Amino acid sequence: MSTKRVLVAYGTKHGATAGIAERIGKTLREDGLDAVVLPADDVHDVRAYDAVVLGGSLYAGHWSSKAKHCAERNAESLRHRPVWMFSSGPLDRSAEERDIPPVSGVAREMQLIGAREHMTFGGSITAHTPGFLAKALLHEGRGGDFRDPERIQNWAHHISAELAA
C-alpha cells in the first residue's frame, strides 16, 4: 500500500497562517503521510493528492481570498477526496476555549467542496507583522501570538487517524 499524499494549502497575508500550515504538514509527515505544504495561489490542480487540508487567515470576518479562490478553482476535484479546512484569526485565546464555527464564507466553501471538518486557530500579530492595522492593534495592546502548537498538532494527528481508518 502506498503512502497517502496530502496537500496542505494556505492563504495568508503576513505569514501566521503559513506557520499553522507548516506545523500541520510536519505533523502529518511525522505520522507517516507524504505531506506537501504550498501557498494556495500556487495550487492549480489537486488531483495528485489523496486528501487536502486548506486554510486561510481571517480578516474582519472574511476568509483569505487566496484560500477561497483555491477552493473554487479546484472545487470539482476537491469534491472527490477528503478535505479539511481551517481558519486563523482570533487575536485572543477564544479558539482554545471553545469551538469557533466557520465564518459564513468558509461555510459556503465547505458546502461547495464537501469538506469534512473545519477548525479555527488563534492568529498572530507581533512586532514583525507589517502594516498600519497591525501596528495599531499592537499599540492598543491587542497583539500577540495566539497560535496553539499543541492544538494544531492534535488536529493534524486527528486528520492522520481519519486517513488511516
C-alpha positions in Angstrom: 0.0 0.0 0.0 1.4 3.4 -1.0 1.7 6.3 1.4 -1.1 8.8 1.1 -0.3 12.2 -0.3 -1.8 15.1 1.5 -1.7 18.7 0.3 -1.8 21.4 2.9 -2.6 24.7 1.2 -2.9 28.1 2.8 -3.9 31.6 2.1 -2.1 34.2 4.3 -1.4 37.8 4.3 1.5 38.1 6.8 2.6 34.5 7.4 0.8 33.4 10.6 -1.4 31.0 8.7 1.6 29.7 6.8 3.1 28.8 10.2 0.0 26.8 11.1 0.1 25.0 7.7 3.8 24.1 8.1 3.1 22.7 11.6 0.2 20.6 10.2 2.4 19.4 7.3 5.2 18.5 9.7 2.9 16.5 12.0 1.3 14.7 9.0 4.8 13.7 7.9 5.7 12.5 11.4 2.6 10.3 11.2 3.9 8.7 8.0 2.0 10.6 5.4 3.5 12.3 2.4 2.5 15.9 3.1 3.3 18.9 0.8 2.7 22.4 2.1 2.0 25.1 -0.6 0.6 28.7 -0.8 -3.0 28.5 -2.1 -2.0 30.7 -5.0 0.3 28.0 -6.2 -2.3 25.2 -6.2 -3.9 24.8 -9.6 -4.6 21.0 -9.6 -5.2 18.8 -6.6 -5.6 15.5 -8.5 -2.2 14.3 -7.5 -3.2 14.3 -3.8 -5.3 11.8 -1.8 -6.5 14.4 0.6 -6.4 18.2 1.1 -6.1 20.5 4.1 -7.0 24.1 3.1 -6.6 27.0 5.4 -6.9 30.7 5.3 -6.5 33.8 7.5 -9.4 35.7 8.8 -9.6 39.5 8.5 -12.7 41.4 9.7 -14.8 38.2 9.4 -13.7 37.4 5.9 -11.6 34.3 4.9 -8.5 34.7 2.8 -9.4 35.4 -0.9 -6.3 33.2 -1.8 -7.8 30.2 0.0 -11.3 30.9 -1.3 -10.1 31.1 -4.9 -8.1 27.9 -4.4 -11.2 26.1 -3.2 -13.3 27.4 -6.1 -10.6 26.7 -8.7 -10.3 23.1 -7.6 -13.9 22.5 -6.5 -14.6 19.6 -8.8 -11.5 17.7 -7.8 -11.9 18.6 -4.1 -15.4 17.0 -4.1 -13.8 13.6 -4.8 -11.3 13.5 -1.9 -11.3 14.1 1.8 -10.9 17.8 2.7 -10.4 19.6 6.0 -10.4 23.3 6.3 -9.1 25.7 8.9 -9.1 29.4 9.7 -6.6 31.5 11.6 -7.6 34.7 13.2 -8.8 35.4 16.7 -6.3 37.6 18.4 -7.1 36.1 21.8 -7.4 32.7 23.4 -11.0 32.2 22.4 -10.1 29.5 19.8 -8.6 27.4 22.6 -11.5 27.9 25.0 -14.3 26.8 22.6 -15.0 25.6 19.1 -15.5 28.6 16.8 -17.7 27.8 13.8 -16.5 28.8 10.4 -17.5 32.3 9.2 -20.3 32.3 6.6 -17.9 32.5 3.6 -15.9 29.4 4.8 -19.2 27.5 5.5 -20.2 28.2 1.8 -16.9 26.9 0.6 -17.1 23.8 2.8 -20.5 23.1 1.3 -19.3 23.7 -2.2 -16.5 21.1 -1.9 -18.0 18.8 0.7 -15.3 19.4 3.4 -15.4 17.1 6.3 -14.5 19.5 9.1 -13.3 23.0 10.0 -11.1 24.2 12.8 -10.4 27.8 13.9 -7.0 28.5 15.4 -5.8 31.7 17.0 -3.9 34.2 14.9 -0.8 36.2 15.4 0.2 39.9 15.2 3.6 40.7 16.5 6.1 43.5 16.1 7.3 41.7 12.9 3.8 41.9 11.3 3.8 44.6 8.7 1.0 47.1 8.1 -0.7 50.0 9.7 -3.5 47.9 11.2 -1.1 45.5 12.8 0.9 48.4 14.4 -2.4 50.0 15.6 -3.5 46.7 17.2 -0.1 46.3 18.9 -0.3 49.9 20.2 -3.7 49.1 21.7 -2.2 46.0 23.4 -4.2 43.6 21.3 -1.3 41.8 19.6 0.4 38.5 20.4 0.8 35.1 19.0 -2.3 33.1 19.8 -1.5 30.0 17.7 -1.5 27.0 20.0 1.1 24.5 18.7 -0.3 21.6 20.7 -3.9 22.2 19.5 -2.6 22.4 15.9 -0.7 19.1 16.2 -3.6 17.3 17.8 -5.9 18.3 14.9 -3.3 17.1 12.4 -3.0 13.8 14.3 -6.8 13.6 14.1 -6.6 14.0 10.3 -3.9 11.3 10.1 -6.1 8.9 12.1 -9.1 9.5 9.8 -6.9 8.9 6.7 -5.6 5.7 8.3 -9.1 4.4 9.1 
